[in-house]
């Protein structure tokens, strides 16, 4: 049987080694079943909440062309974290006669799609709430919650434990010289 492997990790804060680790685990699963790996698809630093991932789309195109018989992934959440998208993928693969097998769940069924999709949706909602809470806390502490605005520079100070401060900004004198006079009167962030 011809197998395609799909691997993904979510953000640049995660290790790029995650992809080779997932692929190695999936290759071992394929070897255990006697499946021949014909293609490996991988999307790096891309959220499972979107289906607009280049290799995820390429994988579906190959499936529609009859390129493989089984889709292998480490877990259902590597394929998608969106209920609608994972249900659609499962339906399309089923129509094409392609089985979905994961190391974590085994052969994917309607039960996995329903429960797994629900759990992933809950995870995403909780992650969004925690992220918002953290950003709000940074702003209340007088720190930046995002990128560096024009006219400011990152101010990193060494801490006693060897780590560095985060979220502190100072006025960048070069860029600030290009700002209108009114913007120079009072910095947007106080130290």
C-alpha positions in Angstrom: 0.0 0.0 0.0 1.2 3.5 -0.9 1.5 5.9 2.1 1.8 9.7 2.3 3.0 11.3 5.5 1.9 14.7 6.7 3.7 16.6 9.5 3.2 20.1 10.9 4.1 22.4 13.8 2.4 25.6 14.7 4.7 28.4 15.4 8.2 29.7 15.2 8.5 29.4 18.9 8.4 25.6 18.5 11.4 23.5 17.3 11.9 22.9 13.6 13.1 19.5 14.7 9.5 18.6 15.3 9.0 17.9 11.5 11.8 15.3 11.3 10.7 13.8 14.6 7.1 13.4 13.3 8.3 12.0 10.0 10.6 9.5 11.6 7.7 8.3 13.8 5.4 8.0 10.8 8.0 6.2 8.7 8.3 3.6 11.5 4.5 3.2 11.6 4.5 2.7 7.8 7.4 0.1 8.0 5.5 -1.8 10.7 2.5 -2.1 8.4 4.6 -2.8 5.2 3.5 0.4 3.5 5.7 2.2 1.0 6.1 5.9 1.6 5.6 7.7 -1.7 5.5 11.3 -0.4 6.2 13.4 2.7 4.3 16.7 3.2 5.3 19.2 5.9 4.1 22.6 6.8 6.4 24.5 9.2 5.3 27.2 11.6 1.7 27.1 10.3 -1.4 26.9 12.5 -3.6 23.8 12.3 -6.6 26.2 12.5 -6.2 27.1 8.8 -6.5 24.7 5.8 -4.6 27.2 3.6 -1.2 25.5 4.2 0.8 24.8 1.1 1.7 21.2 1.7 -1.7 20.4 3.2 -3.2 21.6 -0.1 -0.6 19.7 -2.1 -1.4 16.5 -0.2 -5.1 16.8 -1.0 -4.3 17.4 -4.7 -2.1 14.2 -4.8 -4.9 12.3 -3.1 -7.4 13.4 -5.7 -5.0 12.2 -8.4 -4.9 8.8 -6.7 -1.3 9.2 -5.6 -1.6 7.3 -2.3 -3.8 4.8 -0.4 -3.2 5.8 3.2 -2.5 9.2 4.9 -0.3 8.9 8.0 0.3 11.6 10.6 1.5 11.6 14.2 -1.9 12.7 15.5 -5.2 14.1 14.2 -4.3 17.5 15.4 -1.3 17.6 13.0 -3.7 17.4 10.1 -6.1 20.1 11.5 -7.4 21.8 14.6 -10.5 23.1 12.9 -13.7 21.0 13.2 -15.0 21.9 9.8 -11.7 21.3 8.0 -10.9 18.0 9.6 -14.4 16.7 8.9 -14.1 17.9 5.3 -10.7 16.2 4.9 -12.0 12.9 6.4 -15.0 13.0 4.1 -12.8 13.7 1.0 -10.3 11.0 1.9 -13.1 8.5 2.5 -14.7 9.3 -0.9 -11.3 8.8 -2.5 -10.8 5.5 -0.7 -7.8 6.9 1.3 -7.6 5.7 4.9 -6.3 8.1 7.6 -4.0 6.5 10.2 -2.2 8.3 13.0 0.3 7.1 15.6 -1.7 8.6 18.4 -5.3 7.5 17.5 -4.8 4.6 15.0 -7.3 4.4 12.2 -9.5 7.5 12.1 -13.2 7.1 12.3 -16.2 9.4 12.6 -15.8 9.2 16.4 -12.3 10.6 16.2 -13.5 13.4 13.9 -16.3 14.3 16.2 -14.5 14.1 19.5 -11.0 15.1 18.2 -12.4 18.1 16.3 -14.3 19.2 19.4 -11.2 18.9 21.6 -9.1 20.8 19.1 -11.7 23.6 18.9 -11.7 23.9 22.7 -7.9 23.9 22.7 -7.8 26.8 20.2 -10.4 28.8 22.1 -8.6 28.3 25.4 -5.2 29.2 23.7 -6.7 32.4 22.4 -8.1 33.3 25.8 -4.7 32.7 27.5 -2.9 34.7 24.8 -5.2 37.6 25.2 -4.9 37.4 29.0 -1.1 37.5 28.7 -1.1 40.4 26.3 -3.4 42.3 28.5 -1.1 41.7 31.5 1.9 42.9 29.6 0.1 46.2 28.6 -1.0 46.7 32.2 2.6 46.3 33.3 3.6 49.0 30.9 5.2 46.6 28.5 4.7 46.2 24.7 2.3 43.5 23.7 3.5 43.3 20.2 6.0 44.5 17.6 8.2 47.5 17.8 6.5 50.7 16.6 8.4 53.2 14.4 10.4 55.5 16.6 11.1 52.9 19.3 13.8 50.3 19.8 14.0 47.2 22.0 15.5 47.7 25.4 16.9 44.5 26.8 18.5 44.6 30.3 20.3 41.7 32.0 18.6 40.3 35.0 20.3 38.7 38.0 19.3 35.2 37.0 21.1 35.6 33.6 17.9 36.2 31.6 16.9 39.4 29.9 13.9 41.8 30.3 11.3 41.6 27.5 8.7 44.0 26.3 10.6 47.2 27.2 11.0 49.9 24.6 13.1 53.1 24.4 12.9 55.9 21.9 15.1 55.4 18.9 16.9 58.7 18.4 17.4 58.2 14.7 13.8 57.3 13.9 12.4 59.8 16.5 14.2 62.6 14.6 11.9 61.8 11.7 8.7 62.0 13.7 6.5 65.1 13.8 7.4 67.5 16.7 4.1 66.6 18.6 5.1 62.9 18.7 8.5 63.8 20.3 6.9 65.8 23.2 5.7 62.7 25.1 6.8 59.2 24.5 3.9 56.7 24.0 5.4 54.2 26.4 6.9 55.3 29.8 9.8 53.4 31.4 
